Amino acid sequence: MQKFRIITVEDKHLSVSPNLENHERAYRDFDLKGWVRGEVEYFDDGKLNAAYNAVERHAHNENKNKVALYLVDESLNETKLTFFELNQLANRFGNYLKSLGVNHGDRVFFFLPRTAEIFYGFLGTLKIGAIAGTMFSAFGSDAIYDRLENSSAKVLVTTEELKTRLISVRRKLPALEHVITTKRLAKVLAKHSDELHTSHTDVDDPAFMLYTSGTTGKPKGVIHAHKAILQQHLTAKYVLDLKPEDVYWCTADPGWVTGISYQILGTLSNAASTVVYSGRFDPKTWYKIIEKYRVTVWYSAPTAIRMLQAAGDELVRFHNLSSLRHLGSVGEPLNPQPLLWSNRVFKHPFHDTWWQTETGAIMIGNYPCLDIRVGSMGKPFPGIHPAIVDDHGNELPPLTEGNLALKKGFISQMTKIWRRPKKYKSYFIKGWYITGDRAYKDKEGYYWFVGRADDVIKTQGERVGPFEVESAIVSYPACAEAGVIGKPDALRGQIIKAFIALKPGFKPSEKLKLEITEHVKHHLAGHAYPREIEFVDSLPKTRSGKIVRRLLRAKELGLPLGDTSTLEEY
Ligand code: WT7
């Protein structure tokens, strides 16, 4: 480990002094109460509402008329919402939900593109103490069904167009009382008051839930409480370095946790103006957005950065991107090459940050005040205690690869897995939360990502469970069995590769590959389909019949096969 030379870069063009001036001192002296004071507001009775902090308080202070959201579409048409207006819409939405009989703790789901409705809808839901759930707009019928069914969602907000994906599963969702389209919202909201008494939720009351994939089974509903806003606010301030005068652009989608914690909650809470782009990825449009809105802080992901790099330096020079002052990255390993490239062309390096759906907010990161060890995820945020542990939860020394773990009980830790108490418990061992990632720590306390400990795939920064893809594939009539792995890809980090054994009577063909691909896109998700399919006669299995993805991976990558003694004849 670390036989290579460590390259260090610093941000040579810090234009303002960073909110966090000395990481070492802050880490040593951290005290949550002291840090939160003057940053996050509790009600007088000691209760806390995340949406109050994100929007309501700013609707009544000096930020009232400041733009909270610039919502920008593919043609760069914009809709602006000030903190005051956003809060009013959230109030109307909250009142509307109440009129439908939505109570504290009920689940309200959103299946929407990145338009105004998801923002005020999400905030309005939290304001009345209901639980907001979001779903990425590329999801197909099965993915939507799994989430709405498991959560027993009472309300779904969607568009006329996306609603069509619900048709085939609608009758199997008896708990779903209301499906509201944006068209209907536009009509009814005006009838509801823009004044709302915000619920004094308890710090531990659930605020939002997100389904995320593991190796096996259906996606799990990760629950986050209102108190997670503390970590979201503090990390937005001290890792993303947000200041109220910033124009901030987060390229994530609220269907994923980054879009919730750093496009809605933690970032609005810091009163920065946020740009939201609803269109497709396109390098030119992206640069135009930075230029037009004079974006200062930009939070994105490695695949996008690699795609920008592939689009060339010329395009960068063609735009005035001098407003940029701090760049952050999340979701998958940030390779040295795009990092160094960004430092050259944008005059600032992307600062890698590490966290997960389950952690609710940034845990490990690079800070403007700290030199970057290129390729490392950085150092833990004050108050967060990571370690590298073996499979029994024993701490391992520096420069030893092991399981990345976090000391249990940090403020934004998921509070439960919806209706899966045993599953929730399985994340913890000897006082550690086990992240599912493999990593090591160097002698100076920087953390280095090695890979996943399980079969979970990261494609374009998005987390995909192999089991779900396999299930979608074998629901296609021609397919008998499928094994799915993540295959390393220079641009996308990993792509999904499927090995498929066909039922007797079916012959491999390019046409069949296309049909299977379309089937997976339609049922599961537009982003979670296999970009590569290989037809095989049979799949490697354990004697108990479980597909051994490890072996598929080893074969694909030409690695040693390891111990195969427990396997069925293959
Ligand atoms: C998994 C979590 C956190 C927001 C989006 C992802 C991988 C995340 C990094 C990083 C290497 C990373 C890990 C992690 N991951 N950040 N900086 N370097 N890997 O949330 O979808 O729950 O995925 O993404 O494997 O466990 P998520």
Residues whose N, C-alpha, C, O or C-beta is under 5 A from the ligand:
A	BS01	WT7	T258 V330 G331 E332 P333 L334 D352 T353 W354 W355 Q356 T357 E358 M377 T435 D437 F449 G461 R463
